[in-house]
Amino acid sequence: MSGAGTATAVWGASDLRVSYGHVVALDGVSLTAPAGQVTAVVGGDGAGKSTLLRCLAGAMSPGRGQVRRPAKERTGYLPASSGIYPDLTVAENLDFRAQGYGMSRQLAAQRSAEYLDRAGLAPAAGRLAGQLSGGMRQKLAVIAAMLHQPELIVLDEPTTGVDPVSRSGLWWLIARAAAEGCAIVLATTYLDEAERCTSVLVLDAGIALASGTPAEIVAAMPGSLRSSQQRPDGDAFARSWRRAGRWRTWDPDPGPGAGDGQAIEPDLQDAVTVAALARQLRAGEF
Amino acid sequence: MKELAACARATKRFGRFTAVDEVDLRVGAGEIVGLLGANGAGKTTLIRLLLGLTGVSAGEVTLFGERPSRATRSRIGYVPQGLGLYDDLSPAENLQFTGQIFGHVDGGLPDDVRPYARDLVGSLPLGVQRRVAFAQALSHRPELLMLDEPTSGVDPLGRARLWETIGDAAEAGAGVLVTTHYMEEAQECGRLVIMAAGRVVAQGTAAEIVGSRLVTVVEAESWSAAFGALEAAGLQVALAGRGLRVPGAGPADVRRALGDVPARVAEAPATLEERFFELSQLSAAEPDGAAEPAA
């Protein structure tokens, strides 16, 4: 790994608490982001993902808790609003960033050219950023966030609304930055993306529901799962949900003959669904 | 199965550009069909043809056995990606408004939205707004539902619950056509249609489309060293936890590219997304549009 002396750095946050007025956006949330690894923050709208990422990137201060991050100029941040100037061309956007970070012209030109080429954006270098498709704009925004070889890159939903072909280009950029020794934290609502990351933090209503490697989160799921063609009735109804056209049912404490259906091994999507369901059932929200 | 929407060799040209190229597509009553395609694949133009917002250059499109028109459109429920609600009306007012346009008494709000009935839609959490948009699209009991990325930004449990609503509508006899970029959502569809460069390049269940395709997987002590070696060999590499997936190359090529980087190399079944990517690349590489025949 390159980035001499930084490959062992661990960035992150501990015990963050953030409130907006009476609304608690984050409550006791911690995250570690080791160099050379990709860490996913997962959750739906309002889970607290953007607030956590803004704290990590230094774009806001938490009410309580600590953030460990490199100096601002050694951090790359893609906010949810993409941070690209629509009335500059693709190349001008990157030049502007590079100058802002005080990069040498030669290094900036070399890295811009390589990333644009690999992300399939080279033919669009002269186009106005405002005229790019959503997927192309996101790729440009990610390149802009990583151009100066930061030690920590924070990406807020880089792949939301992006088609699978552009998404593959984005993931190449992310893997490339991690291979260079950078720590990456990204938010996503999709668990097949989280499954590709080294570790995952699942947020729900500002609280950490689960964290660890995808395999650890799956192994920590309490109880067991079964799959059936029909939705079960009785008290199992509230513990069942639709998945791939069939029904999954969670048995928190399975005894012999826990119910109909075929026992199945959970994956990350199941484990996260169960964590959210268990919280709802405890809170009597169903 | 009653046929609700049908395209037969439907083609739409804009000047010399063919956006939709001899597409055959059918949605029957009670069926959930997923339409997948990268940007520029022709999905949006196809949907516009189905809605009757634009006409075909060649071929035929029918809705409920007729040519698409305002009358056929009133039998469709549509949830756009932006949800299509009026932010400065309440959920109840949004539903009343739709009810008046379609000339029916609205069916009322779902239980979990009722507490918000009098708040302005713009002030509500996105999850609640999404349930209102679904209730609105379903309120005139449409025979065909068209959904554009229906669960974007929703957590997995919320997504499952929305899909239960979609499944209920299909079970009650509605046909459903879903466009999505997300494979978790695609897995909920009974049948998938994949478009690339204006054409249908594959259709069937997710399992049928993936078939017996394999990808090469690499587990290395140092994944970054393995990534560097595979990159240098010009292979397409994807990150997968602490390992890597190499979709376009067999184990022997991957071992050769790795050289003396210590790693375990094996094969694993391809994912739907990997197969989708492969199909999209195949048709992009053949500018005359000669893609693989539909399955």
Interface residues (C-beta under 8 A of the other chain):
Chain A: M1 G36 V38 V42 G43 G44 D45 G46 A47 S133 G134 G135 T160 G161 V162 D163 P164 V165 S166 R167 S168 W171 W172 I174 A175 R176 A178 A179 E180 G181 T189 Y190 L191 D192 E195 R196 C197 T198 D204 T213 P214 A215 W241 R242 R243 A244 G245 Q269 V272 T273 A276 L277 Q280
Chain B: I32 L36 G37 A38 N39 G40 Q81 P125 L126 G127 E149 S152 G153 V154 D155 P156 L157 G158 A160 R161 W163 E164 G167 H181 Y182 M183 E184 Q187 E188 C189 G190 W223 S224 F227 G228 E231 Q236 V237 A238 L239 A240 G241 R242 T271 E273 F276 F277 S280 Q281
